[in-house]
């Protein structure tokens, strides 16, 4: 049983419930003439759960890192080199794949950035260091390959090719192996 009585304000109804023996206080029930937004599901994640489900999450993580030389730097949180941070941002933006998102983004002790991707039987680790080098390590079901790149363009191209190989894109799957040799 639900009874309602209007008191003082026409905006709120005071509702009394059938549980009067429990001494339930009168609770205001808001009334509104405005339409409420209907929740709509825009899309569903098809990939496995990740700490960085979107590019915005990955970039926000990079933005949260303290810059080397800033006041927030502590012995346990060394800070990241600004140039390495910008190069990592470039690689993340240009090589981002919605079907294969990073599992880990961390700071190296030298002030670089490590971005790691993992998928069943595969692991890719990219280390962008403060000295304009990028080191890759790709663990595949068949073998492990390591290589370095000096330029941002080559780093982005290799990251795209390695992620394509991890995702199973056959056209680009041979590029990281060719780049390492």
C-alpha positions in Angstrom: 0.0 0.0 0.0 1.4 3.4 -1.0 -0.1 6.7 0.2 1.1 10.1 -0.8 0.3 13.5 0.7 1.5 16.9 -0.4 3.0 19.1 2.2 4.4 22.7 1.8 6.2 22.3 -1.5 4.5 21.3 -4.8 7.9 20.1 -6.0 8.2 17.2 -3.5 5.6 14.6 -2.5 6.0 13.1 0.9 5.4 9.4 0.7 4.2 7.2 3.5 4.7 3.5 3.1 2.9 0.6 4.6 5.8 -0.2 6.9 4.5 2.3 9.5 5.2 -0.1 12.3 8.9 0.2 11.5 8.7 4.0 12.1 10.0 4.8 8.6 10.4 8.6 8.4 8.6 10.5 5.7 10.9 10.6 2.6 10.7 13.2 -0.1 10.0 11.9 -3.6 11.2 14.3 -6.3 8.8 15.2 -9.0 9.9 16.7 -12.2 8.4 17.7 -15.5 11.7 17.4 -17.4 12.3 14.3 -19.5 15.1 12.1 -18.3 17.9 11.0 -20.6 17.5 7.4 -21.7 20.7 5.4 -21.3 21.9 4.0 -24.6 24.7 1.5 -25.1 26.9 2.8 -27.9 29.2 -0.1 -28.3 30.4 -3.2 -26.5 34.0 -4.1 -25.9 34.9 -7.1 -27.8 38.5 -7.3 -26.6 39.6 -8.7 -23.3 39.4 -6.3 -20.3 42.3 -3.9 -20.2 43.5 -1.2 -18.0 43.6 1.0 -21.2 40.4 0.2 -23.1 40.6 3.3 -25.2 43.3 5.6 -26.6 42.2 8.3 -24.2 42.9 6.0 -21.2 46.4 5.4 -22.5 47.1 9.1 -23.1 45.7 10.0 -19.7 48.2 7.5 -18.1 51.1 9.2 -20.0 49.8 12.6 -18.9 49.8 11.4 -15.2 53.5 10.6 -15.2 55.7 13.2 -13.5 58.2 14.9 -15.7 61.8 14.4 -14.7 63.0 17.4 -12.7 59.5 18.3 -11.4 58.6 18.6 -7.8 56.6 15.4 -7.7 59.6 13.2 -8.5 60.6 10.9 -5.6 63.2 8.1 -5.4 60.5 5.5 -5.9 58.9 7.5 -8.8 61.8 8.8 -10.9 59.8 10.8 -13.4 59.9 10.5 -17.2 62.0 12.4 -19.7 59.8 14.9 -21.6 61.1 13.9 -25.0 60.6 10.2 -24.3 57.1 11.0 -23.2 56.3 12.8 -26.4 57.8 10.0 -28.5 55.7 7.4 -26.6 52.6 9.5 -27.1 53.3 9.6 -30.9 53.7 5.8 -31.0 50.6 5.2 -28.9 48.5 7.5 -31.1 49.7 6.3 -34.4 49.9 2.6 -33.6 46.7 2.2 -31.5 44.5 -0.8 -32.2 41.1 -1.2 -30.5 41.3 -4.9 -30.8 44.7 -5.1 -29.1 45.1 -2.6 -26.3 48.2 -2.1 -24.0 48.3 -4.1 -20.8 50.9 -2.0 -19.1 52.3 1.5 -19.4 55.1 2.3 -16.9 58.2 4.5 -16.4 61.6 3.0 -16.7 64.3 3.7 -14.0 66.2 5.8 -16.7 63.2 8.1 -17.3 61.8 6.3 -20.4 58.4 4.8 -21.0 57.6 1.1 -21.3 54.4 0.0 -23.2 53.5 -3.7 -23.1 50.9 -5.6 -25.1 50.0 -9.2 -24.4 47.7 -11.7 -26.2 47.6 -15.5 -25.9 51.1 -16.7 -26.7 52.3 -13.3 -27.7 54.0 -10.4 -25.9 55.3 -7.1 -27.3 57.3 -4.7 -25.1 58.3 -1.3 -26.4 60.8 0.8 -24.4 61.1 4.4 -25.5 64.2 5.7 -23.8 65.4 9.3 -23.2 68.2 8.9 -25.7 65.9 8.8 -28.8 66.1 5.0 -29.1 63.2 2.6 -29.0 63.8 -1.0 -28.1 61.4 -3.7 -29.1 61.0 -7.3 -27.8 58.4 -9.5 -29.4 57.7 -12.9 -27.9 55.7 -15.0 -30.3 54.7 -18.7 -30.0 57.6 -19.6 -32.3 60.5 -17.4 -31.2 61.6 -14.2 -29.4 63.0 -11.3 -31.4 64.6 -8.1 -30.1 65.6 -5.0 -32.1 66.1 -1.2 -31.7 65.1 1.8 -33.8 66.4 5.3 -33.7 63.7 7.4 -35.4 60.0 7.9 -34.6 58.8 7.0 -38.1 60.6 3.6 -37.9 59.4 3.0 -34.4 55.7 3.7 -35.4 56.1 1.4 -38.5 57.6 -1.4 -36.4 55.0 -1.1 -33.7 52.2 -1.2 -36.2 53.7 -4.3 -37.9 54.3 -6.1 -34.6 50.8 -5.4 -33.4 49.4 -6.6 -36.7 51.4 -9.8 -36.3 50.0 -10.2 -32.8 46.4 -9.6 -34.0 46.9 -12.1 -36.9 46.8 -9.7 -39.8 48.6 -11.9 -42.4 49.7 -9.1 -44.7 51.8 -7.3 -42.0 52.8 -10.4 -40.0 56.2 -10.8 -41.7 57.3 -7.2 -41.2 58.6 -7.4 -37.6 60.6 -10.5 -38.5 62.1 -8.8 -41.5 62.8 -5.7 -39.5 64.7 -7.7 -36.9 67.0 -9.4 -39.3 
